[in-house]
Amino acid sequence: MEDYRNKYPGLSSPPEMGRAMLPPDTYTGKTVLITGGGTGLGKAMATEFARLGANIVIASRSAAHHATGLAAVEAAGGKAIAVGMDVRDPEQVARTFDEAERAFGVVDVLVNNAAGNFPIPAVDLSPNGWRAVTGIVLDGAFFCSCEFARRCVAAGKPGAILNILVAYTTGAAPGHAHSAAAKAGVLSLTNTLAVEWAPDGIRVNALSPGIFPHENHGPDMLKQRPDGYEAEWRNVPALRTGRTHELGWAATYLCSPYAAYVTGMDFTIDGAERHRRALRQGAAVPIREQLPPRQADA
């Protein structure tokens, strides 16, 4: 494929990582709980919230992920704790909020970022694999959001929830039926809770990233991109992929006082990839040809 970057400039690169988008005290004294906040996009968001003064609670099942998340927050000058939590267990969710409150007080912002995904044709997906992904993505977002809302209302405090989706939520996602269905459910949940909870001062928005290369893509996902995620620029009208700190800036805005009238919104950040239409499409390749048979349990 021709490298069109030699002919067209594409969308410009963002300011360098380390610069804050909002005033440096935007989140001073506020607590942000991020599920799956120790790696990848979750870590990038945690870093940007910390840069703006937030106390960070990293909630995930992996102790190794805790360590990387804590290090990133501390490097940005923030304070953080890490709590072991399975978002599919409401009791663990409640205990995590208890620990957050003991450390920093009532949580002000919840980012539902925890996710599970692996590429597989729908007919080959086991019931356990389906339940694992939908449980983490959809059930987890619901359990965490309700726990957060109950505590905000009890404390008489406003709050903000940000649900991390994917750019293909409203389209087709061959090989990702479990993830796409779960994320679509969270989008519907976002809209419903935005209406239900606005009178209580709780805003609920969604952020749908396109292709954002990071260091924590799973092996199954990497197999589908032998040239690496950066090579995906070929499929993006912007002629580049996303930078993780760009996603962090979007998250900090949507949860900030500067977005006080923004609720029930799905903000897609993907360099116009979702709108891409070619005059001559490539050949359609059946999903079974793209993904070889495999045993799938998660």
C-alpha positions as a Markdown table, in Angstrom:
| # | Residue | x | y | z |
|---|---|---|---|---|
| 1 | Met | 0.0 | 0.0 | 0.0 |
| 2 | Glu | 1.2 | 3.5 | -0.9 |
| 3 | Asp | 2.4 | 5.5 | 2.1 |
| 4 | Tyr | 0.1 | 8.6 | 1.7 |
| 5 | Arg | 1.8 | 10.3 | 4.5 |
| 6 | Asn | 4.5 | 11.3 | 2.0 |
| 7 | Lys | 1.8 | 13.2 | 0.0 |
| 8 | Tyr | -0.8 | 14.4 | 2.5 |
| 9 | Pro | -0.2 | 15.8 | 6.0 |
| 10 | Gly | -3.1 | 14.1 | 7.7 |
| 11 | Leu | -4.3 | 15.4 | 11.1 |
| 12 | Ser | -1.7 | 17.1 | 13.1 |
| 13 | Ser | -0.1 | 15.4 | 16.1 |
| 14 | Pro | -1.3 | 16.6 | 19.6 |
| 15 | Pro | 0.8 | 18.6 | 22.0 |
| 16 | Glu | 3.3 | 16.3 | 23.7 |
| 17 | Met | 2.5 | 14.1 | 26.6 |
| 18 | Gly | 3.0 | 15.8 | 29.9 |
| 19 | Arg | 1.0 | 18.9 | 29.2 |
| 20 | Ala | -2.3 | 19.4 | 30.9 |
| 21 | Met | -5.4 | 20.4 | 28.9 |
| 22 | Leu | -7.3 | 22.0 | 31.8 |
| 23 | Pro | -6.3 | 24.2 | 34.7 |
| 24 | Pro | -3.8 | 22.3 | 37.0 |
| 25 | Asp | -6.2 | 22.5 | 40.0 |
| 26 | Thr | -9.3 | 21.2 | 38.1 |
| 27 | Tyr | -9.4 | 18.0 | 40.2 |
| 28 | Thr | -7.6 | 19.1 | 43.4 |
| 29 | Gly | -9.3 | 17.4 | 46.3 |
| 30 | Lys | -11.3 | 15.1 | 44.0 |
| 31 | Thr | -11.2 | 11.3 | 43.9 |
| 32 | Val | -11.3 | 9.4 | 40.7 |
| 33 | Leu | -11.9 | 5.6 | 40.6 |
| 34 | Ile | -10.9 | 3.8 | 37.4 |
| 35 | Thr | -11.6 | 0.2 | 36.8 |
| 36 | Gly | -8.8 | -1.5 | 34.9 |
| 37 | Gly | -6.8 | 1.6 | 35.6 |
| 38 | Gly | -3.4 | 0.0 | 35.9 |
| 39 | Thr | -2.6 | -0.6 | 32.2 |
| 40 | Gly | -3.3 | 0.6 | 28.7 |
| 41 | Leu | -5.9 | 3.3 | 28.2 |
| 42 | Gly | -6.9 | 3.1 | 31.9 |
| 43 | Lys | -3.4 | 4.0 | 32.9 |
| 44 | Ala | -3.3 | 6.8 | 30.4 |
| 45 | Met | -6.5 | 8.3 | 31.9 |
| 46 | Ala | -5.3 | 7.8 | 35.4 |
| 47 | Thr | -2.2 | 9.8 | 34.6 |
| 48 | Glu | -4.0 | 12.7 | 33.1 |
| 49 | Phe | -6.5 | 12.9 | 36.0 |
| 50 | Ala | -3.5 | 12.8 | 38.4 |
| 51 | Arg | -1.8 | 15.6 | 36.5 |
| 52 | Leu | -4.8 | 17.8 | 37.3 |
| 53 | Gly | -4.7 | 17.1 | 41.0 |
| 54 | Ala | -7.0 | 14.1 | 41.5 |
| 55 | Asn | -6.5 | 11.3 | 44.0 |
| 56 | Ile | -6.7 | 8.0 | 42.0 |
| 57 | Val | -8.1 | 4.7 | 42.9 |
| 58 | Ile | -6.9 | 1.9 | 40.6 |
| 59 | Ala | -9.3 | -1.1 | 40.8 |
| 60 | Ser | -8.4 | -4.3 | 39.0 |
| 61 | Arg | -7.8 | -8.0 | 39.6 |
| 62 | Ser | -4.0 | -8.0 | 38.8 |
| 63 | Ala | -1.4 | -7.0 | 41.4 |
| 64 | Ala | 1.1 | -6.5 | 38.6 |
| 65 | His | -1.3 | -4.0 | 36.9 |
| 66 | His | -1.6 | -2.2 | 40.3 |
| 67 | Ala | 2.1 | -1.6 | 40.4 |
| 68 | Thr | 2.3 | -0.1 | 36.9 |
| 69 | Gly | -0.7 | 2.1 | 37.5 |
| 70 | Leu | 0.6 | 3.4 | 40.8 |
| 71 | Ala | 4.0 | 4.1 | 39.3 |
| 72 | Ala | 2.5 | 6.1 | 36.4 |
| 73 | Val | 0.3 | 8.2 | 38.7 |
| 74 | Glu | 3.2 | 8.9 | 41.0 |
| 75 | Ala | 5.4 | 9.9 | 38.1 |
| 76 | Ala | 2.7 | 12.5 | 37.2 |
| 77 | Gly | 2.8 | 13.9 | 40.7 |
| 78 | Gly | -0.4 | 12.3 | 41.9 |
| 79 | Lys | -1.5 | 10.2 | 44.8 |
| 80 | Ala | -3.1 | 6.8 | 44.3 |
| 81 | Ile | -4.1 | 3.6 | 45.9 |
| 82 | Ala | -4.7 | 0.2 | 44.2 |
| 83 | Val | -7.5 | -2.2 | 45.2 |
| 84 | Gly | -8.1 | -5.7 | 44.1 |
| 85 | Met | -11.6 | -6.0 | 42.6 |
| 86 | Asp | -13.6 | -8.1 | 40.2 |
| 87 | Val | -16.2 | -5.8 | 38.8 |
| 88 | Arg | -18.6 | -8.8 | 38.3 |
| 89 | Asp | -18.9 | -9.2 | 42.1 |
| 90 | Pro | -21.1 | -6.5 | 43.7 |
| 91 | Glu | -19.7 | -7.2 | 47.2 |
| 92 | Gln | -16.1 | -6.6 | 45.9 |
| 93 | Val | -17.3 | -3.4 | 44.3 |
| 94 | Ala | -18.8 | -2.2 | 47.5 |
| 95 | Arg | -15.6 | -3.0 | 49.4 |
| 96 | Thr | -13.6 | -1.1 | 46.9 |
| 97 | Phe | -15.6 | 2.0 | 47.4 |
| 98 | Asp | -15.2 | 1.6 | 51.1 |
| 99 | Glu | -11.5 | 1.5 | 50.8 |
| 100 | Ala | -11.5 | 4.5 | 48.5 |
| 101 | Glu | -13.5 | 6.5 | 51.0 |
| 102 | Arg | -11.2 | 5.5 | 53.8 |
| 103 | Ala | -8.2 | 6.8 | 51.8 |
| 104 | Phe | -9.6 | 9.9 | 50.1 |
| 105 | Gly | -13.3 | 10.4 | 50.9 |
| 106 | Val | -16.4 | 9.9 | 48.8 |
| 107 | Val | -15.5 | 9.2 | 45.1 |
| 108 | Asp | -16.3 | 12.1 | 42.8 |
| 109 | Val | -15.6 | 10.4 | 39.4 |
| 110 | Leu | -16.1 | 6.8 | 38.2 |
| 111 | Val | -14.5 | 5.6 | 35.0 |
| 112 | Asn | -15.9 | 2.2 | 33.9 |
| 113 | Asn | -12.9 | 1.1 | 31.9 |
| 114 | Ala | -12.5 | -2.6 | 32.7 |
| 115 | Ala | -13.1 | -4.8 | 29.7 |
| 116 | Gly | -12.5 | -8.2 | 28.2 |
| 117 | Asn | -12.2 | -9.2 | 24.6 |
| 118 | Phe | -10.7 | -11.7 | 22.2 |
| 119 | Pro | -11.4 | -12.3 | 18.5 |
| 120 | Ile | -13.5 | -15.3 | 17.6 |
| 121 | Pro | -16.4 | -16.1 | 15.2 |
| 122 | Ala | -19.7 | -16.0 | 17.1 |
| 123 | Val | -20.6 | -19.6 | 16.5 |
| 124 | Asp | -17.3 | -20.7 | 18.1 |
| 125 | Leu | -17.8 | -18.6 | 21.2 |
| 126 | Ser | -18.4 | -20.7 | 24.3 |
| 127 | Pro | -21.1 | -19.8 | 26.8 |
| 128 | Asn | -18.3 | -19.2 | 29.3 |
| 129 | Gly | -16.4 | -16.9 | 27.0 |
| 130 | Trp | -19.6 | -14.9 | 26.3 |
| 131 | Arg | -20.4 | -14.6 | 30.0 |
| 132 | Ala | -16.9 | -13.6 | 30.9 |
| 133 | Val | -16.9 | -10.6 | 28.5 |
| 134 | Thr | -20.4 | -9.5 | 29.0 |
| 135 | Gly | -20.0 | -9.9 | 32.8 |
| 136 | Ile | -17.0 | -7.6 | 32.9 |
| 137 | Val | -18.2 | -5.0 | 30.5 |
| 138 | Leu | -21.9 | -4.7 | 31.0 |
| 139 | Asp | -22.6 | -6.2 | 34.5 |
| 140 | Gly | -19.4 | -4.5 | 35.8 |
| 141 | Ala | -20.4 | -1.1 | 34.5 |
| 142 | Phe | -23.9 | -1.5 | 36.0 |
| 143 | Phe | -22.7 | -2.7 | 39.5 |
| 144 | Cys | -20.0 | 0.0 | 39.8 |
| 145 | Ser | -22.3 | 2.8 | 38.5 |
| 146 | Cys | -25.1 | 2.0 | 40.9 |
| 147 | Glu | -22.7 | 1.7 | 43.9 |
| 148 | Phe | -21.2 | 5.1 | 42.9 |
| 149 | Ala | -24.6 | 6.8 | 42.5 |
| 150 | Arg | -26.0 | 5.5 | 45.9 |
| 151 | Arg | -23.0 | 6.9 | 47.7 |
| 152 | Cys | -23.1 | 10.3 | 45.9 |
| 153 | Val | -26.8 | 10.7 | 46.7 |
| 154 | Ala | -26.3 | 9.6 | 50.4 |
| 155 | Ala | -23.4 | 12.2 | 50.7 |
| 156 | Gly | -25.4 | 14.9 | 48.9 |
| 157 | Lys | -22.6 | 15.3 | 46.3 |
| 158 | Pro | -22.6 | 15.6 | 42.5 |
| 159 | Gly | -20.7 | 13.0 | 40.5 |
| 160 | Ala | -19.6 | 12.1 | 37.0 |
| 161 | Ile | -19.5 | 8.7 | 35.4 |
| 162 | Leu | -17.5 | 7.9 | 32.2 |
| 163 | Asn | -18.1 | 4.6 | 30.4 |
| 164 | Ile | -15.4 | 3.6 | 28.0 |
| 165 | Leu | -16.8 | 2.0 | 24.9 |
| 166 | Val | -15.4 | 1.3 | 21.4 |
| 167 | Ala | -15.9 | 3.1 | 18.1 |
| 168 | Tyr | -17.7 | 0.1 | 16.6 |
| 169 | Thr | -20.5 | 0.1 | 19.3 |
| 170 | Thr | -23.1 | 1.2 | 16.8 |
| 171 | Gly | -21.8 | -0.8 | 13.8 |
| 172 | Ala | -20.8 | -4.3 | 13.0 |
| 173 | Ala | -17.8 | -6.0 | 14.7 |
| 174 | Pro | -17.2 | -9.4 | 13.1 |
| 175 | Gly | -15.2 | -11.6 | 15.5 |
| 176 | His | -16.3 | -9.5 | 18.5 |
| 177 | Ala | -20.0 | -10.3 | 19.0 |
| 178 | His | -19.5 | -10.6 | 22.7 |
| 179 | Ser | -17.7 | -7.3 | 23.2 |
| 180 | Ala | -19.8 | -5.4 | 20.7 |
| 181 | Ala | -23.1 | -6.5 | 22.3 |
| 182 | Ala | -21.8 | -5.7 | 25.8 |
| 183 | Lys | -20.6 | -2.3 | 24.8 |
| 184 | Ala | -23.8 | -1.5 | 23.0 |
| 185 | Gly | -25.6 | -2.4 | 26.2 |
| 186 | Val | -23.4 | 0.0 | 28.1 |
| 187 | Leu | -24.2 | 2.7 | 25.6 |
| 188 | Ser | -27.9 | 2.2 | 26.3 |
| 189 | Leu | -27.2 | 2.2 | 30.0 |
| 190 | Thr | -25.3 | 5.4 | 29.6 |
| 191 | Asn | -28.3 | 7.1 | 28.1 |
| 192 | Thr | -30.8 | 5.8 | 30.6 |
| 193 | Leu | -28.8 | 6.6 | 33.7 |
| 194 | Ala | -28.1 | 10.1 | 32.4 |
| 195 | Val | -31.8 | 10.7 | 32.4 |
| 196 | Glu | -32.5 | 9.0 | 35.7 |
| 197 | Trp | -29.6 | 10.5 | 37.6 |
| 198 | Ala | -29.4 | 14.1 | 36.3 |
| 199 | Pro | -31.8 | 15.3 | 39.0 |
| 200 | Asp | -29.4 | 14.0 | 41.6 |
| 201 | Gly | -26.5 | 15.9 | 40.0 |
| 202 | Ile | -24.8 | 12.8 | 38.5 |
| 203 | Arg | -23.7 | 13.1 | 34.9 |
| 204 | Val | -23.2 | 9.9 | 32.8 |
| 205 | Asn | -21.2 | 10.0 | 29.5 |
| 206 | Ala | -19.4 | 7.6 | 27.3 |
| 207 | Leu | -16.1 | 7.8 | 25.5 |
| 208 | Ser | -15.5 | 5.6 | 22.4 |
| 209 | Pro | -11.9 | 5.4 | 21.3 |
| 210 | Gly | -10.8 | 4.2 | 17.9 |
| 211 | Ile | -7.3 | 2.8 | 17.4 |
| 212 | Phe | -5.0 | 3.8 | 20.3 |
| 213 | Pro | -1.8 | 1.7 | 20.3 |
| 214 | His | -0.5 | 0.9 | 23.8 |
| 215 | Glu | 1.7 | -1.6 | 25.5 |
| 216 | Asn | -1.0 | -3.9 | 26.9 |
| 217 | His | -2.8 | -5.3 | 23.8 |
| 218 | Gly | -3.5 | -9.0 | 24.4 |
| 219 | Pro | -1.8 | -11.7 | 22.4 |
| 220 | Asp | -5.0 | -12.6 | 20.5 |
| 221 | Met | -5.5 | -9.1 | 19.4 |
| 222 | Leu | -1.8 | -8.7 | 18.3 |
| 223 | Lys | -2.0 | -11.8 | 16.2 |
| 224 | Gln | -4.6 | -10.0 | 14.0 |
| 225 | Arg | -2.1 | -7.2 | 13.4 |
| 226 | Pro | 1.3 | -8.8 | 12.5 |
| 227 | Asp | 2.6 | -5.4 | 11.3 |
| 228 | Gly | 1.7 | -3.8 | 14.7 |
| 229 | Tyr | -1.0 | -1.4 | 15.8 |
| 230 | Glu | 0.9 | 1.6 | 14.5 |
| 231 | Ala | 0.4 | 0.2 | 11.0 |
| 232 | Glu | -3.3 | 0.8 | 11.4 |
| 233 | Trp | -2.8 | 4.4 | 10.3 |
| 234 | Arg | -3.5 | 3.0 | 6.8 |
| 235 | Asn | -7.1 | 2.5 | 7.8 |
| 236 | Val | -7.7 | 5.9 | 9.4 |
| 237 | Pro | -8.5 | 9.1 | 7.4 |
| 238 | Ala | -6.4 | 11.0 | 9.8 |
| 239 | Leu | -3.3 | 9.1 | 8.5 |
| 240 | Arg | -2.3 | 8.3 | 12.1 |
| 241 | Thr | -3.5 | 6.4 | 15.1 |
| 242 | Gly | -4.5 | 8.0 | 18.4 |
| 243 | Arg | -2.1 | 8.9 | 21.2 |
| 244 | Thr | -3.2 | 7.6 | 24.6 |
| 245 | His | -2.8 | 11.0 | 26.3 |
| 246 | Glu | -5.3 | 12.4 | 23.8 |
| 247 | Leu | -7.8 | 10.0 | 25.2 |
| 248 | Gly | -6.8 | 11.1 | 28.7 |
| 249 | Trp | -7.5 | 14.7 | 27.9 |
| 250 | Ala | -11.0 | 13.8 | 26.5 |
| 251 | Ala | -11.8 | 11.9 | 29.7 |
| 252 | Thr | -10.7 | 14.7 | 32.0 |
| 253 | Tyr | -12.8 | 17.2 | 30.1 |
| 254 | Leu | -16.0 | 15.1 | 30.1 |
| 255 | Cys | -15.8 | 14.5 | 33.9 |
| 256 | Ser | -14.8 | 18.1 | 34.8 |
| 257 | Pro | -16.9 | 21.1 | 35.9 |
| 258 | Tyr | -16.2 | 22.5 | 32.4 |
| 259 | Ala | -18.6 | 19.9 | 31.1 |
| 260 | Ala | -21.3 | 20.5 | 33.7 |
| 261 | Tyr | -24.1 | 20.5 | 31.1 |
| 262 | Val | -22.8 | 17.5 | 29.2 |
| 263 | Thr | -24.6 | 14.2 | 30.0 |
| 264 | Gly | -25.9 | 11.3 | 28.0 |
| 265 | Met | -23.2 | 11.8 | 25.4 |
| 266 | Asp | -21.1 | 9.3 | 23.5 |
| 267 | Phe | -17.9 | 11.1 | 22.4 |
| 268 | Thr | -16.1 | 9.2 | 19.7 |
| 269 | Ile | -12.4 | 9.9 | 19.2 |
| 270 | Asp | -11.1 | 7.9 | 16.2 |
| 271 | Gly | -9.7 | 10.2 | 13.5 |
| 272 | Ala | -13.0 | 9.7 | 11.5 |
| 273 | Glu | -12.3 | 6.0 | 11.0 |
| 274 | Arg | -15.9 | 5.1 | 11.7 |
| 275 | His | -17.1 | 7.2 | 8.8 |
| 276 | Arg | -14.6 | 5.8 | 6.3 |
| 277 | Arg | -16.1 | 4.8 | 3.0 |
| 278 | Ala | -14.0 | 3.9 | -0.1 |
| 279 | Leu | -15.0 | 4.3 | -3.7 |
| 280 | Arg | -13.8 | 0.7 | -4.2 |
| 281 | Gln | -14.0 | -1.5 | -1.2 |
| 282 | Gly | -11.7 | -4.4 | -0.7 |
| 283 | Ala | -12.9 | -8.0 | -1.1 |
| 284 | Ala | -15.1 | -9.3 | 1.6 |
| 285 | Val | -13.3 | -12.0 | 3.6 |
| 286 | Pro | -15.5 | -14.4 | 5.6 |
| 287 | Ile | -14.8 | -14.2 | 9.3 |
| 288 | Arg | -13.9 | -17.9 | 9.5 |
| 289 | Glu | -11.1 | -17.2 | 7.0 |
| 290 | Gln | -9.8 | -14.3 | 9.1 |
| 291 | Leu | -9.9 | -16.2 | 12.4 |
| 292 | Pro | -8.7 | -19.8 | 12.5 |
| 293 | Pro | -10.6 | -22.2 | 14.7 |
| 294 | Arg | -9.7 | -22.1 | 18.4 |
| 295 | Gln | -10.9 | -23.2 | 21.8 |
| 296 | Ala | -12.2 | -20.1 | 23.5 |
| 297 | Asp | -12.8 | -19.9 | 27.2 |
| 298 | Ala | -12.1 | -16.8 | 29.2 |
